[in-house]
């Protein structure tokens, strides 16, 4: 049974303004604060809608179609999987930069097993197990007092090397056993889209509706407060690494299924795109605050921009430029909104206090 202090530590969002003693400041300016909070928490959905609207007219009649929508969803699927790993890690106080290495390692382990006659389920299970092992290793090392960023950079190097050793410096081609989760379509929808939908649904429910998920978020926001509530924060720190590792392994396996080839190359573009999607989603780097649905939309925004510019015949590197400008703009806007919300709430609290005096 959860105690009151435990529930407070596990359920409260770190950094949130305390509940007001009275409701007069809420009556004074409900609209201004609510609009700002809406823009902070739901602005990315508005941004995606505006982008769709712009490209629908600019790239008419090719952009706003069902087939093109499925192309965008499929293109954003891989980024979404890795962004989920980065996002959950950051929300729980863990920044895991070893995701490309974990993906390559899991992919090569699976590829080696499949090319040596192992059943498909054995290869996939082994690939997922790689993510678990890497997550546990990263977590236990970080608990020894080492900086998680440095730990995961070291892991990235080790895992990239191990993947190359397993593959002998080459690739494992012809992995047609994985087509069912890569190139196949079900009811017209690409298989990776179903995998992403399942991952984000389960992840969202876990983080928002389960005790362990809520505690995990609380540890990311204030591990010391969680410890004082009698909860083992170390356990949840390791769990954050494990979830991040498993999602990276899933991303690596889906990538392998799409190209039917396991490659030992750990592409840095993976972590760049994932971090960009997470930053667009407004996930606080300090941990304890964030939303998986927003992370998903962040990945879809990247795919939407790339798709729209491709339809217009614009060089792909301009998509990177546009994404960077959009990212910087969203970060500055979020900072301004957060500062404005804080100032208004402080002014309202001060006004209430003065009236009581």
ZAKETOR-631081 format. One line per 5 residues: number of its first residue (from 1); their letters; for each residue x, y, z of C-alpha. Coordinates in steps of 0.25 Angstrom, whole numbers, plus 5000, padded with zeros to 4 digits. Each point is the difference from the previous one (the first is absolute). Example, Ala and Ser with C-alpha at 12.3 -4.5 7.8 and 13.67 -1.06 7.14 Angstrom:
# ZAKETOR-631081
1 = as = 5049,4982,5031; 5006,5014,4998
***
This chain:
# ZAKETOR-631081
1 = xxxxx = 5000,5000,5000; 5005,5014,4996; 5003,5010,5012; 4996,5014,4998; 5014,5005,5000
6 = xxxxx = 5003,4989,4989; 4989,5004,4992; 5004,5015,5001; 5014,4997,4995; 4995,4990,4989
11 = xxxxx = 4989,5008,4995; 5004,5015,5001; 5006,5006,4988; 5013,5007,5004; 5001,5014,4998
16 = xxxxx = 4985,5002,4999; 4994,5012,5007; 4994,4998,5014; 4985,4999,5001; 4994,5014,5003
21 = xxxxx = 4994,5003,5014; 4989,5007,4994; 4993,5000,4986; 5000,5015,4998; 5012,5000,4991
26 = xxxxx = 4994,4990,4992; 4988,5009,4998; 5009,5012,4997; 5006,4994,4987; 4996,4986,4997
31 = xxxxx = 5000,5002,4985; 5015,5006,4999; 5006,4989,5008; 4992,4989,4994; 5003,5004,4986
36 = xxxxx = 5015,5001,5003; 4999,4986,5007; 4993,4994,4988; 5011,5006,4991; 5011,4994,5008
41 = xxxxx = 4993,4986,5001; 4993,4999,4987; 5007,5010,4991; 5007,4989,4993; 4987,4994,4995
46 = xxxxx = 4996,5014,4995; 5013,5001,4993; 4999,4986,4993; 4986,5004,4995; 5005,5013,4995
51 = xxxxx = 5011,4993,4992; 4990,4990,4994; 4991,5012,4996; 5012,5007,4993; 5005,4988,4993
56 = xxxxx = 4986,4996,4996; 4999,5013,4992; 5014,5002,4996; 5002,4985,4995; 4986,4998,4995
61 = xxxxx = 4995,4990,4995; 5010,4990,5004; 5002,5003,5015; 4987,4999,5006; 4996,4986,4996
66 = xxxxx = 4999,4987,5008; 5012,4993,4993; 5009,5012,5003; 4995,5000,5015; 5004,4986,5001
71 = xxxxx = 5014,5003,4994; 5002,5011,5010; 4995,4990,5012; 5010,4989,4995; 5011,5010,4998
76 = xxxxx = 4998,5006,5014; 4999,4986,5006; 5015,4997,5002; 5003,5014,5006; 4988,4999,5009
81 = xxxxx = 5005,4986,5006; 5014,5006,5003; 4993,5013,5005; 4992,4992,5009; 5012,4994,5006
86 = xxxxx = 5007,5014,5001; 4987,5006,5006; 4997,4990,5010; 5015,5000,5004; 5000,5016,5002
91 = xxxxx = 4986,5000,5007; 5006,4990,5010; 5013,5007,5002; 5008,4992,4990; 5006,5005,4987
96 = xxxxx = 5005,4988,4993; 5009,5003,4988; 5003,4985,4997; 4987,4998,4992; 5007,4999,4987
101 = xxxxx = 5010,4990,5005; 4989,4992,5007; 4992,4999,4987; 5012,4995,4992; 5004,4990,5011
106 = xxxxx = 4985,4994,5001; 4999,5000,4984; 5013,4993,4998; 4997,4990,5011; 4987,4997,4994
111 = xxxxx = 5006,4999,4986; 5011,4991,5004; 4989,4990,5007; 4991,5001,4988; 5011,4997,4990
116 = xxxxx = 5005,4988,5008; 4986,4993,4999; 4994,5005,5013; 4985,5002,5001; 4995,5014,4997
121 = xxxxx = 4994,5001,5015; 5014,4996,5005; 5007,5011,4992; 4989,5011,5004; 5001,4996,5015
126 = xxxxx = 5015,5000,5000; 5000,5014,4994; 4990,5005,5011; 5008,4993,5010; 5012,5008,4995
131 = xxxxx = 4993,5013,5004; 4997,4995,5014; 5014,4996,5002; 5006,5014,4995; 4989,5007,5008
136 = xxxxx = 5004,4993,5013; 5015,5002,4998; 4998,5015,4997; 4992,5001,5012; 5009,4993,5010
141 = xxxxx = 5012,5008,4995; 4993,5013,5001; 4996,4997,5014; 5014,4999,5004; 5001,5015,4999
146 = xxxxx = 5004,5001,4985; 4993,5011,4991; 4990,4992,4992; 5003,5008,4987; 5015,4996,5001
151 = xxxxx = 4996,4985,5004; 4990,4999,4988; 5010,5007,4990; 5010,4989,5005; 4989,4989,4998
156 = xxxxx = 4998,5005,4986; 5014,4998,4996; 5001,4986,5006; 4987,4996,4994; 5003,5005,4986
161 = xxxxx = 5013,4992,5001; 4993,4987,5005; 4990,5001,4988; 5012,5001,4990; 5006,4988,5007
166 = xxxxx = 4988,4992,4999; 4998,5004,4985; 5014,4998,4997; 5000,5015,4994; 4989,4996,4990
171 = xxxxx = 4985,4999,5001; 4990,4989,5001; 4992,5001,4987; 4987,4993,4996; 4993,4999,5013
176 = xxxxx = 4986,4998,4994; 4995,4993,5012; 4998,5014,5006; 4992,5006,4988; 4987,4998,5009
181 = xxxxx = 5004,5012,5009; 5007,5008,4989; 4995,5000,4986; 4987,4994,5001; 4987,5007,5001
186 = xxxxx = 4988,4997,5008; 4986,5006,4995; 5009,5009,4992; 5008,5005,5012; 5015,4997,5000
191 = xxxxx = 5004,4991,5012; 5009,5010,5007; 4988,5009,5002; 4993,4989,5008; 5013,4998,5008
196 = xxxxx = 5001,5015,5003; 4986,5001,5004; 5001,4988,5010; 5013,5006,5006; 4994,5013,5002
201 = xxxxx = 4987,4995,5005; 5007,4991,5010; 5010,5010,5004; 4990,5011,5003; 4991,4991,5008
206 = xxxxx = 5012,4996,5008; 5005,5014,5003; 4987,5006,5003; 4991,4988,5006; 5009,4991,5008
211 = xxxxx = 5007,5002,5013; 5014,4996,4995; 4998,5010,4988; 4996,5011,5009; 5012,4997,5009
216 = xxxxx = 5009,5000,4988; 4996,5014,4996; 5001,5004,5015; 5015,4995,5001; 5003,5008,4987
221 = xxxxx = 4995,5013,5006; 5005,4998,5014; 5007,4987,5004; 5004,5006,5014; 4985,5002,5003
226 = xxxxx = 4996,4986,4996; 5011,4994,5009; 4995,5008,5012; 4986,4994,4997; 5006,4986,5002
231 = xxxxx = 5001,4996,4985; 5013,4994,4994; 5003,5010,4989; 5012,4992,4996; 4991,4989,4995
236 = xxxxx = 4992,5010,4991; 5013,5006,4995; 5004,4987,4995; 4986,4997,4995; 5001,5013,4992
241 = xxxxx = 5012,4995,4993; 4994,4987,4997; 4988,5006,4993; 5009,5009,4992; 5008,4988,4996
246 = xxxxx = 4988,4991,4996; 4994,5011,4992; 5014,5002,4993; 5000,4985,4997; 4986,5000,4994
251 = xxxxx = 5004,5012,4991; 5012,4992,4996; 4992,4987,4997; 4990,5008,4992; 5011,5007,4992
256 = xxxxx = 5005,4986,4997; 4986,4996,4996; 4998,5011,4991; 5013,4999,4992; 5001,4984,5002
261 = xxxxx = 5014,5002,5004; 5008,5001,5013; 5011,5011,5000; 5010,5002,5011; 5000,5015,4997
266 = xxxxx = 4995,5009,5011; 4995,5012,4993; 5001,5013,5008; 4989,5005,4992; 4991,4991,5009
271 = xxxxx = 5003,5008,5013; 4999,5013,4993; 4986,4998,4994; 4996,4994,5014; 5005,5012,5008
276 = xxxxx = 4994,5010,4990; 4986,4993,5001; 5001,5000,5015; 5004,5014,5001; 4989,5004,4991
281 = xxxxx = 4990,4993,5009; 5005,5009,5011; 5005,4989,5009; 5008,5007,5012; 5014,4995,5000
286 = xxxxx = 5000,5002,5015; 4990,4988,5000; 4987,4997,5007; 4992,5007,4989; 4996,4995,4986
291 = xxxxx = 4990,4993,4992; 5001,4988,4990; 4989,5005,4991; 5008,5013,4998; 5012,4992,4997
296 = xxxxx = 4993,4992,4989; 4995,5013,4994; 5014,5006,5001; 5005,4988,4991; 4988,5002,4991
301 = xxxxx = 5003,5015,4998; 5014,4996,4995; 4995,4990,4990; 4989,5010,4996; 5010,5011,4997
306 = xxxxx = 5009,4990,4992; 4989,4994,4992; 4994,5014,4996; 5013,5005,4996; 5003,4988,4992
311 = xxxxx = 4987,5001,4992; 5003,5014,4997; 5014,4995,4994; 5008,5008,5011; 5013,4994,5004
316 = xxxxx = 5000,4991,5012; 5010,5009,5008; 4990,5011,5000; 4991,4991,5009; 5012,5000,5010
321 = xxxxx = 5001,5015,5000; 4985,5002,5002; 4999,4990,5011; 5012,5007,5007; 4993,5014,4999
326 = xxxxx = 4987,4994,5005; 5007,4993,5011; 5007,5013,5005; 4987,5008,4998; 4992,4990,5008
331 = xxxxx = 5010,5000,5012; 5000,5015,5001; 4985,5000,4999; 4999,4990,5011; 5009,5007,5009
336 = xxxxx = 4993,5013,4998; 4986,4993,5003; 5006,4993,5012; 5005,5013,5006; 4987,5008,4997
341 = xxxxx = 4992,4989,5007; 5009,5001,5012; 5000,5015,5001; 4985,5000,4999; 4998,4990,5010
346 = xxxxx = 5009,5006,5010; 4993,5014,4998; 4987,4993,5002; 5005,4994,5013; 5006,5013,5005
351 = xxxxx = 4987,5007,4997; 4992,4990,5008; 5010,5001,5011; 4999,5015,5001; 4984,4999,5000
356 = xx = 5001,4991,5012; 5009,5009,5007
***
